[in-house]
Structures are given as C-alpha cells and as structure tokens.
Amino acid sequence: MDIHTWEEDIYSSIFEATFDALIAQYKEGSLPLTELEKNIEEQFVILQNSSTEGSVRFNQCSATIDAHQYALAFIKKEL
C-alpha cells in the first residue's frame, strides 16, 4: 500500500468487496431490495456518526454506502 494513496486503496478495497458481496447475496435470493434499501438508510446514520471518528472511518463508511447505492442501481437496471 502506497502511503500517498492509502485512503483511495482502503476505499477501493471496501467498495469492491461490499459490492461483490451484495450482488452475490441478491443473486442467491438472500438479499431482497427492501433490505438493501434499509441497509442504505442505516449506513447513512453510521456515516453521520463516523464524521467525528477521523478520515479513515469516514472513508470506510463512504465506501460502504457507495457500494450499497451502486448495487441497488445495478440491480434495478437489470430488472
């Protein structure tokens, strides 16, 4: 991990792993759209709380939310 890009590296690794897991769960039928939408709302609350915990935690939460939102858009486009 490069010291100059560590925040981007953390964001990318969390985003990719979360997105892949969400899509896999949806395809296997264990993640309905309503639960995915609920998860997004819950993640926004966590993001708000993380704003006081430093940039790494905020970056982690942002990546998680972005992955959830992208997965939701991807799934809706496929329907």
Secondary structure, 3 states (H helix, E strand, C coil): CCCCCHHHHHHHHHHHHHHHHHHHHHHCCCCCHHHHHHHHHHHHHHHHHHCCCCHHHHHHHHHHHHHHHHHHHHHHHHC
